[in-house]
């Protein structure tokens, strides 16, 4: 057990919270594991696969979440549905998983936010993809809100989800239409980088739109409380942020690797610790 090795791979991968979070999770579970960072550019993946196979497990961030799939023996059903892998468990076979959905759903539940009804997802990238798929699986009525230049991409995501999930209710509109049409939602989920450090005074939608939402989630984790989250809370709206998702998806990886079990209060404390460590890393 003392020689178990884990890592996170990606490119570029200079400022990553993964080593801090995963080392703390090993400590909380009373488990032993070395966790390192490996920079793997897409063109280097084939040459690096032997090194990765020597690990007990590893996490994957951009740009290799899809590229790793041909090198695995089996995919978890959710990873197969998404066509994306962010966690690998090595053993007699190499298994691929995606824990991003687990992190998102757990972040919502730990904040007491129900995942139902009308859901607006702002953005069209990787986080938006996670949110749209999970909302469709939960039977939500989904609106993807994007900028004019992103309409074609969001339409492709809409079509993909409709094909893969029977009965998925999903449509696309412009962010400006949300305000103009007075649309109301049970959950507003920001999947854009708007509000991320150093542009912390920005929000993806107006306060007027936020006020018409029952709950808010922001995928941005730096800062811990974005202007979107602060505004929602000031209006008496339940809100959760990206650091919760980041930590909970790491928890899901440890559940896969070791079957580890964690107390919610310990993970809540780790979210705060991680935010403090992030501030130190970015010298804020």
N, C-alpha and C positions, 0 to 999 in steps of 0.2 A: 504493500500500500504506500510506503514512503517514497517510492520512485515514480508514482503516477504523474503523468505530464499532460497538461492541457494548454491551449493557446487560443488566440483570436487572430484570424487572418483577414487581410484587406489591403487596399492600396488607393490613395496613401492612408497611412494609419498612425500618424504622429500623436494626436491628442485623442486618446481613447480612454473611456472610463472603465472598460472591461476588466483590466487587471485588478484595480481597487475593489470593484464590486464582487468579482468572483473569489478573490482571496478572502474577503470578509464572509462570503457565503460558506466557504470551506470551514472557516473558523466557527461560524454559528452552528454548523452541522456536526462539528467535532470530527471532520474528515480531513484527510491529508491530500494535498495536490499542489503541484507547481504550475503556475499559470503565466505564460509569456505572450509577447506580441511578435507576430511574423508578418513582415511586409511581403505580399505576394501579388505582383502585377499579373494581369490576365494572361499575358504571353509566357509567364513563368510557371503557371499552375501545373502543367504537365510534368515539368522537371522537378517540381516541389512535392508531388503527390506521395512519393515514397517517404519523405520526411513527415508528412502529415499522417500517413498511415501508421507511423511509429508512435504517435500520440495516443492517449487513452480517449481523448475527445477534443473537439475544437469548435469554436464559434466562427461564423463567417459574416463579414459585412461587405459592403459594395467594394468592387464590382463583380464578386465571384459567387453570388447567391444562386444564380442559374448555372454558371459554368461548372460548378462542382458536381452537378448531378450525374454526368456520365461516369464519374469515378466511384460512384456508390453502388452497393449491392441491392439496397432496398430503401424505399421512401415511406415514411409515415403517410397515412391517407391525407392529412391536412397539407403536408408538403407537396404531395402529388397534385392535389387540387390547385394549390397556389402556383405550382411550378417553380418553387423557390425554397432554398434550404439555408438556415442560419445556424444550425447545430448538428454536429456529427458525433455519433457514438461509435467508437471502434471496438471490435472484438473479433469473434469468429467471422462476423460479417460487418460491413460498414453501412450504418443506418443513418439516413438523413431526416431531419425534422425542421419544422419552422415553429419557433416559440414566440414570434412577434404577436400573433393573435392572442396567445395566452397572456402576454404582458398587457395588452390593450384591455382585454376582458377583465383581468384581475384588478387593473388600475381603476376601472369603472366600478366594479363591485366593492372594492375596499373603500371607495369614496361614497358608497351608497347611491350610485347613479344607475337607474334602470336602463336597460338597453332594449328599447321597444318604441313602437309608434313611428312618428315622422323624424327622420334623421337627416341632417344636412352635413355633408362632408366637403370641406373647402380644400381644394387641391386635386392633383391628378398623378402624383408620384408614388413611390413605394409605400409610404405610410397610408396614403389614400386608398391604395389597392387593398391593404390589410383591412382598413375600416369598412370599405364597401363590401368585400367578401363576407366579413363577419356580420355586418348588418343584414345582408341578404340571407345568410344562414339563420339569423334570428327572426326572420320574417318581417323586418322593418320596411317602411316605405321610404326609399332613399332618394335624396337629391344631391347630385354632385355639382358643386358650384365652382366655376373656374373663370380665369381671365379669358378674354376673346381669343388670344393666340393659342390657348390650350384646349379649345373646344374639340378638335379632331381627336386628340389623345384621350380625353375623357369619354368621348363617344365610343372609342375602341374598347375602353375598359367597361363601359356600360354593356356593349354587345357581348363581350367575353363573359361577363357575369351572367347575363341572361342565358347564354348557351350552356354554362356549366351548372347553374343552379335553377332547377325547375321552379317556376312561379316567382322568380325574383322581380321585385318592383323597384325599378331604378330609372331615373331620368337625369338629364343634364341641363343646367342653366348657367347664365352668367352671374357672377357675384353681385353685380349691380342690380340684377332682377330681384334678388332676395329682398333688398330694401324697397325697391320701387313697387313691388307687388304685395308688400306687407306680409310676407310669408312667416309662419310660426312653426317652431320645431320642438320636439321633445328633447332632442340632443343636437347640439352644434359641435362638430369635431374639426379642429383645425389641423390639416395635414400639410401645411405649407411652412416654410422657414420664417414667415413674417412674425416679428417680435423677438427673434433670436438675437442674442448678444453679438455685436454691440448696438444693434438697432432696436433697443428695448422699448422705445416709445411708439412703436407701430402695432397695429392690430389688423387682422385680415378682413374684418367687417366692422361696421360702426356700432357704437353703443346702442343705438336704436334697434339694430338687429339683435344684439345680445339680449336686450330687454324682452324680446319676444320668444326667447328660448327658455326651456325649463331646466336644462343642464348643459354644461360646457366641458369639453375636453380639448386640451392643447398638446399636440405632439412635441412641441418645443420644450427642451429640458434645461436650457441655459438662457435666461435665469430660471430658477426653480418656480417662481411665480411671475409669469409674463403679464403684460398689461391686460391681455385678454382675460386671464384668470382673475386678476385683481378687480377688473371692472365687473366681471360676473359676480364675484363674491360681494362687492359693494352693493350690487342690486339684489342680494339675497338669493343668488342662484348657485346651486351646487357646482363645483368645478374640480377637475383633476388635471395633472400635468404630465409632461413627457418623462420626467425623472421616475415617476411611479411606474410607468410602462417599461422603461429601461431596466429598472431593478427587477420587476416581476418577470420579465422575459428571461432574465438571467437565472432567477429562481427556477423557472420551468426547465432550463437546461440542466441544473443540478438534480432536479427530480428525474430527468432522463438518465443522467450519468450514474447517479448513486441511489435514487429513490429517497433522497433527503426530504425531510419535513420541517417546515419553518413556522414560527408563530407570527401572526399578522403584525403584532406590536414590534417584533424584532425587525421585520422588513420595513415598517414605517420609520423606525429609527435609522435604518440603513439608507433610506431615501434622503433623509436629512444629512446624514454623514457624507453621502455621495455628493450632495449639492455643495457642502463645505469643501470637500476635496476638489471638486470641479473649479470652485472659485480660486483655490490655491494654484491649480494647474494653469489657469488662464490669467493668473497674476492680477486679479481684479481687486 
